[in-house]
Amino acid sequence: MAQDKKLVESITPMDTDFAQWYTDVVKKADLVDYSSVKGCMIYRPYGYAIWEIIQKILDAKFKETGHENVYMPLFIPESLLNKEKDHVEGFAPEVAWVTLGGNEPLTEKLCVRPTSETLFCEHYANIITSWRDLPKLYNQWCSVVRWEKTTRPFLRTREFLWQEGHTMHATAEEAQEETLRMLNLYADFCEQELAIPVIRGPKTESDKFAGAVATYAIEALMHDGKALQAGTSHYFGDGFARAFGIQYTDKNNTLHYPHQTSWGVTTRLIGAIIMTHGDDSGLVLPPAVAPIQVVIVPVAQHKEGVLEKAEELRGRLMAAGFRVKLDDSDNSAGWKYAEYEMKGVPVRLEIGPRDIESNQCVLVARHDRKKDFVSLDTLEEAVKEKLEAVRLGLWEKAKENRDRRTSECETMEEIRHTLDEKGDGFILAKWCGSPECEEKVKAETGVGSRCIPFRQDKRAGVCVCCGKPAATTVLWAKAY
Amino acid sequence: MAQDKKLVESITPMDTDFAQWYTDVVKKADLVDYSSVKGCMIYRPYGYAIWEIIQKILDAKFKETGHENVYMPLFIPESLLNKEKDHVEGFAPEVAWVTLGGNEPLTEKLCVRPTSETLFCEHYANIITSWRDLPKLYNQWCSVVRWEKTTRPFLRTREFLWQEGHTMHATAEEAQEETLRMLNLYADFCEQELAIPVIRGPKTESDKFAGAVATYAIEALMHDGKALQAGTSHYFGDGFARAFGIQYTDKNNTLHYPHQTSWGVTTRLIGAIIMTHGDDSGLVLPPAVAPIQVVIVPVAQHKEGVLEKAEELRGRLMAAGFRVKLDDSDNSAGWKYAEYEMKGVPVRLEIGPRDIESNQCVLVARHDRKKDFVSLDTLEEAVKEKLEAVRLGLWEKAKENRDRRTSECETMEEIRHTLDEKGDGFILAKWCGSPECEEKVKAETGVGSRCIPFRQDKRAGVCVCCGKPAATTVLWAKAY
C-alpha cells in the first residue's frame, strides 16, 4: 500500500472561495510550482504538457494557413522600443530593463521583450522591398515579460509563454482579412477543442492594444461569472510601417507602406480551461489537450491476469492514437481514482477479474462520472465515443453556465440589480460610444467593456449610461 | 522572367576565406539576419525550420528515454545564482542583469538565465522527499543568455536556443549512467541524422562545466580543420544537492543526497552542419533535418501538362512523407538551381515535357550533383534511396576530411610541424595529466585539449610536453 505516497488532500470548494479553489487546483494537480523569482512560475511536466499540446494543434493550424515560424531576440534596445509613440507609451511602464552585461553598464539599456512588434518591424524593413516579398506571415513561440504588480498562475505572471503572429500585407483589406482569419481560428480552437464558448468582437477605443488601429478579442465566461480574454488579434494599418520606414514597390514601381497585423494567445488559455471546466474534485480537461486522455486503473491487480490484460489494453489504445497511462503502482484504487480526478483525466478505464471474465471493462467520464460497461471487442470505438461525449458534455455545461449568467440590461440600475441577484456574469447593454459613459459604467457598476460582439442586437435603443440614442450593444463584465 | 527577384550572388570561396564564406552562407541561404540588438541574431524561417526539426527528433528521443519537459523562469535572483560556489564563479562574469522592473529599481538584481541548474535545484528541493520521487528526468527547451564579447551566428551569440536536461538520481551509478546515455544519444544523433562524425570523451579538469564533477563532450571537426564542441553532458555528484539541501529518504527511512546530471545541445549544431557539409555553392543539408528534402523544378513549365505533372509528383511525394517544395515561380530554371543549391536542399527533381513522354524524371543530389533518371512508377522508392545516398555521401565526405586531418604526434615539434604541413586538424597526443603541460601545449602550438577520447591508444608513451610517462591520449585542436 501507499505508505510513502502523499494522500490526495481535499481542496477548497469552488463556492466557498473560488480564488482559493483555483490556487488549490493548480498546485494539487501538479500544474505549477512557485520559485524564488517573484511573479514568475514553474511550469511542471503536467502543466507544460498541456501547453505543448496546445502549441502542436495551433502550430499546425498556423502552418496550414501559410505562416512560418521565426525567432527574434529576447531584448529590445530602448531606442527601438521608442520608435512607435503609442506603442512605447503602452509598454514602457511595465517592462524589465537589463542595464548590466558581463558586470559592465550597458551604453543603452535593453528591455526584455514585452511583445515583439518593434523587432519584427526592424527586420521587415530589411527584407521587404517589393510586392513579391508580400505577404510576410511570421509567427514566434516564446516567453515575454511584463512587470505586473499582482500575479496569479497562468492568468497574470511577470513572464508568460505565448505565440505572437506578425504579418505584413500589400493592402489594408488583406491585413484586415488576416486579422479576422486569426481571430476566428482562435475562436474555433477554443470552442471546438477546448469546449469553451467565446464571444468575438472588436474592443472599444480605450481598450485597444498600444499602437493598433483595431483590436479584436474573444471573451469567455468563467465558472464564477468573470470574463477572461482568451485571445486577441490586432490590425495596425500602416502606422508601424511608417514609423519604421517599411516600404515596397508595386508592379508599377510605385512605393507603398504595407499593412500590418499581430495576434496572440498565451498560457492564460490553461487558466481558462481550469476555470471553465474544473469542479470540486479538481481539474477537468477537454480530451483534445489532455496529456492523459485515458487512465487505466486495474482493480484487484494482484490477481492473476489483471495486470497483463491492463497492459494489453494500454497497448491497444496507444496503437489507436490515444494518450494513455496505466497506473500499476501499489497505491489503492481509491487513491488512484482521486488522483486522476484531480488531474482532470477525461476518461478512466477500470478493469478487474470479473470484467475480464465477461470480456468487458468500465469507462467512467471525469465530468459527470457516468459509467459505461463496454465490450473489449470494440474498446477503441467505445473510447473514441466516450471522449467525444466528454467534449460535448463540457461544451454544454460551459455554454449553459454562460447563457444562464448572461443578461440584457437597459439601465444602470438594472445592471446593478442583475449583478446583485444573479451574481457576476456577462451584461449586454447598449452604449452611445463615448469613453465617458464607458468609464462611468465601470465606476458605478463594476463591469467594464469586454468587446462589441459581432452579433449585434439590431433594434434601436439608448445608451445604458447617458440615455442618448445608441446603436451598439457592448458586452460588459468583471474580468480576470 | 524574374525581373524583380534578386539574382543569386556568388559567395566567397571556402579556401579563400573560410570565415567570410561562413558569413556569406548564413546570410545568402536566408538562415539568419542581424538586428540592432548587438550580439543577438534573428532566426529566419529557413534557419528556424532546421532547429524545429532538430527539436522534434531530439524531443522524441528524450521522451522515449523517460524525460519530461518543464519550463523554468527566465530570471535567476543573484542570491540563488550564488548558492553553488564553483557555478557562480564560472557564470557570474558573463551574465546580463535586470536591475529595473516597471521603472523601479529591483531590491535584488536578477540575471537572465545563462543555464538553469540553480532553478532546477531550488525546484527539486521542493518536490523530492522520498526514493519514490526519483529519478527526476526533466528537460527544458528555451533560450539562454551569455554576455559574449565576440559573436558569430549560431556559433557564439549573446542569446542562443538550446535544450537543457537536468536529472536527479538515487545513486551515483545511476547518474553516471544517465550522463553517458545522453552523451551517446547526442553522438548517435550527430552521426546518424546529421552525418557528422564525432569523438566522445571526458573533458580535462580545467575544461569542466562550472560546478561539475565530470564533463563529457562530443567533438566534431569542421571543414577548415577547427574543432567544434557539438554537445556536452555533465555529472555533478551531490554537490548541488548539498548546496541546495535536496534530500530523500530511502526505503529504510535514511536520508541521502541525490546525484545529478545536466546535458545540452544548442543551435550551434546548425553551425556544425554548415561547416561540415557546406561547399562553394552554399549550404548542404543532411536529409533528416532539411526543411525541404526535395525541390521540384519544372523544366519548360509553360508547356502543356508540365505544371500539372509537377504538382502531381509533389502530391505523391508529400503523401509518402517527404518534405517537398514545388517552385513554379517565373524565375528561370537556372536561377532556381542556384537558389536551392545555396539553401542546401539535398535532392532536386527536374521534370520537363520530354521526361513526361518517357514517364521519367531526373533526381540530382546536392552534394555530388550526381544525376539519375528514374521511372515515375517507382518515384517514392527512388527518392528514398537518393536521400539515403546523400546521407551516406555526406557522412563519408565528412569522415574522410576528419581522418585526413587527424594526426598522432609524439613531440611538440611534431605538433607544430603537422599543423604547418597539413593545416589545422585533430592532434592525438599523450599527456601526463598536469594542467601546466596542458596550458603549455596550447600556448606553444595553438591547440587546446578537446577531450580524452573513450577509445584510447593503450600503448605506453610519454607526455607530448614534459616527456614524463603518460597513459592518456588527448584530442587536441584549435576550436570554435
Interface residues (C-beta under 8 A of the other chain):
Chain A: D4 K5 D33 S35 S36 V37 C40 M41 I42 Y43 R44 P45 Y48 A49 W51 E52 E68 N69 V70 Y71 M72 P73 L74 F75 I76 P77 S79 L80 A92 P93 E94 V95 A96 W97 V98 T99 L100 G101 G102 N103 K109 L110 V112 L119 E122 H123 N126 I127 S130 W131 R132 Y138 C142 S143 V145 W147 K149 R158 E159 L161
Chain B: D4 K5 D33 S35 S36 V37 C40 M41 I42 Y43 R44 P45 Y48 A49 W51 E52 E68 N69 V70 Y71 M72 P73 L74 F75 I76 P77 S79 L80 A92 P93 E94 V95 A96 W97 V98 T99 L100 G101 G102 N103 K109 L110 V112 L119 E122 H123 N126 I127 S130 W131 R132 Y138 C142 S143 V145 W147 K149 R158 E159 L161
